[in-house]
Amino acid sequence: MGERPHYTIVIEPLSDEDGGGFLATVPDLPGCMSDGETEFEAVQNIQDAVACWIEAAEENHRPVPAPSYIRRAAAAG
């Protein structure tokens, strides 16, 4: 198995009403999100979520999108 591409991760603080901490999402992978008490923990957790998202897509024979920065480069090329 080859190396996985690197996806852009968006980190946002969660309000105290939402439990505090940080939310991590991957815009290129719909529904792929995780959280953590710190930004670092949120990034660690989203990396696991990305791996699980890709694994589930492959098991269900769904396409795994390339990261958007790769798609933009290919379109410009």
C-alpha positions in Angstrom: 0.0 0.0 0.0 1.4 3.4 -1.0 1.6 6.5 1.1 -1.6 8.4 1.6 -2.0 11.9 0.3 -2.1 14.7 2.8 -5.4 16.4 3.2 -6.0 20.0 4.4 -7.3 20.0 8.0 -9.4 22.8 9.3 -9.3 23.4 13.1 -12.0 25.5 14.8 -12.5 26.2 18.5 -15.7 24.8 20.0 -17.8 27.0 22.2 -18.2 26.2 25.9 -21.8 25.3 25.1 -20.5 22.6 22.7 -18.1 21.3 25.3 -15.1 23.4 24.5 -11.9 22.1 22.8 -11.4 22.1 19.1 -13.2 20.6 16.1 -11.1 19.3 13.2 -12.6 18.7 9.7 -11.3 17.6 6.3 -13.3 19.5 3.7 -12.2 17.1 0.9 -13.7 14.1 2.7 -17.4 14.8 3.4 -18.4 14.1 7.0 -14.8 13.5 8.1 -14.5 15.2 11.5 -13.1 14.7 15.0 -12.4 16.8 18.0 -10.0 17.1 20.9 -9.4 19.1 24.1 -6.4 20.8 22.4 -5.6 21.7 18.8 -2.8 19.0 18.9 -5.2 16.4 20.1 -7.8 17.3 17.5 -5.1 16.9 14.7 -4.1 13.5 16.1 -7.7 12.4 16.2 -8.6 13.7 12.7 -5.6 11.7 11.3 -7.3 8.5 12.6 -10.6 9.7 11.2 -9.1 10.2 7.8 -7.6 6.7 7.8 -11.0 5.3 8.8 -12.9 7.4 6.2 -10.6 6.1 3.4 -10.8 2.5 4.6 -14.6 2.6 4.7 -14.7 4.2 1.2 -12.4 1.5 -0.2 -14.4 -1.3 1.5 -17.6 0.1 0.0 -16.0 0.6 -3.5 -16.6 4.4 -3.2 -14.1 6.8 -4.8 -11.5 8.5 -2.5 -11.1 12.1 -3.7 -7.6 13.4 -4.2 -6.8 16.4 -2.0 -8.1 19.6 -3.6 -4.6 21.1 -4.0 -3.7 18.2 -6.2 -6.9 18.5 -8.2 -6.3 22.2 -8.7 -2.7 21.5 -9.9 -3.9 18.8 -12.3 -6.5 21.2 -13.8 -4.0 24.0 -14.2 -1.4 21.6 -15.7 
